[in-house]
Amino acid sequence: MAYYAVEYVFTTDKRHLEIRPRHRAYLTELQKNGKLVLSGPLTSDTGGLLIFRAADEPEVQQLVAGDPYSEAGVLGEVRIAQWNPILGYLADYIGHELD
């Protein structure tokens, strides 16, 4: 398994505010299934950051596609990059799983 950093950038459509409860419920299920490591909105409310645990980038793309934000079309941009946590408490926590 690998880790992926994902950045969501909202469109100017403010519907993300009404969709947010469904989005959070979806992410809660991903967390329970071990796919979501952490997530949170940017304080500017222009998007959010997420860390996924997945086999490969296509799996992350599928997880993002299933997000109510994606389904509603309120994401203007999604950036996905494989991430290798090296330092910090999260790296210490998951470091035993890294190659």
N, C-alpha and C positions, 0 to 999 in steps of 0.2 A: 504494500500500500504506500501511496505517496500523499503528500500534503499540497494543497492548492490554495493560493490566495486569490480571492475574487473581489473585484470592486464593482459595485452597482452605481450607475449614475442615472438619476431620474430625468425624465423629460420635464418640461415645464408644466405638464398636466398634474394637478394636485390630487388626483384620485388615489394616489398611493396612500394618502392619509386614511381614506375609508377602507382600503384593501389591507392595510397593515395588520389587523387582527388575524385575517386568513393567512397572510404571509408568515406571521409569527407562529401560528398553529402548525403550518407546514414545516417550518424550521425546527420546531419542538420535536416533531416526528423524526426528522433527519438526525437530530441529536440523539434521540433514544435508540436509533438504529446504528449509531456510531459513524455516521457520515459527516455530521457537522461538528467541528471542534469548537468554534466560537463565532459569534457574529455581533454586529451592532451598527446602529445608524451613525452617520457623521453628524456632529452637532450643528452643522449648517443645514441639515435636512435636505441635502442635495444628493444623497445616496447612502451607501453603506459598505462595510467591509465584512467579508466572511472567510473563514478558513474551513476547507473541506478535506476529508480523508477519503481517498478514492483510488481505484486501480489505475485510472488513466484520465486524460483530459476529456475524452468523449463521455465518460461517466459523469464528470462534473458538468459538462454541457447539458446532459440529460437532467441532472438535478436542478440546474438553473432553469431549464425549460419548463419543469414542473412547478416552479414557484408561481404563486398567484400574481406576483408582480409581473413576471414574464407573460403569463397568460392574458393579463389585462393590458399589456402594451405600455406600461408606465416606465420601462427601463429604456433610456436612450442609448446607453452603452453598457456593455459588460466586458470587463477585462479579466482574463484568467491566466495565471502564471503558476507553474510548479514552484513550490516554496520549500526551502530547507532550513528549518529553525535550528540555529547553532547555539545561541546564547540566550539566557533568561529562563524564567521559571517554566515557561511552556516547553522550551527545548529540553530542560531537565526532566519534565514530566513525560514527554514522548520520546526522548532521546534513545531509549532502549529499543525502539521500533525502527530507527533509522538505519539505513545501510551504511 
